């Protein structure tokens, strides 16, 4: 949803309009009404929302907060019901099939780990690759971002890798996965173009966007370039192109 440019200004500072006030009020009401599995997530999100209300620029991301709340509560509760009805105990909503050097568990082996307990898994790679700099590490190949002082860089091929792994499965096994697009820089205005290309190249594969990082301890400082922000127009471009599904 394009947010920038829609907010009137008072003394040069954006102020909330009725649309964004209503969005945050809806988040509040849903938090109050929500019970069951997503209750703690709802309380946490509403607490963050209240703090953000004090920042006039934060009104730009009210729609994002609303989408996030719905993803954390209504969707989650529904998925758990479906998992129980299908004979499974729960769904896994956060699975990285690869690591920071783009290695990981084979998708068929992961299905075996899911077994009869996990119904569905939200599946994505890691959008960052740890550089192996011989000048820094010599022959000692780093396998994690804490293993070296060398930088991290965005690795877009991770989306194609996840798509091909998913497409290698028969339809009944594909039905247990929800692949997500994650191989983009959320501070890059061209990220939306990457998302569109992935959707066109692999039609019917991806369910949404995520996980992507706005700030992560140790990781953010190792990535060259601009620092991602939810207030950055690039993040809004990505959400608009993907139609939601943020992790």
Secondary structure, DSSP 8 states (H G I E B T S, - for coil): ---TT-S-EETTEE---HHHHHHHHHHHHHHHH--STTHHHHHHHHHHHHHHHTSGGGGGGHHHHHHHHHHHTHHHHHHHHHHHHTT-SEEEEEEESS-TTS----HHHHHHHHTTTEEEEEEE--SEEE---HHHHTT----STTS-SS-EEE-THHHHHHHHHHHTS-HHHHTTEEEEE--S-TT-TTHHHHHHHHHHHTTTTEEEE----S--TTTGGGB-S----TTSHHHHHHHHHHTS---
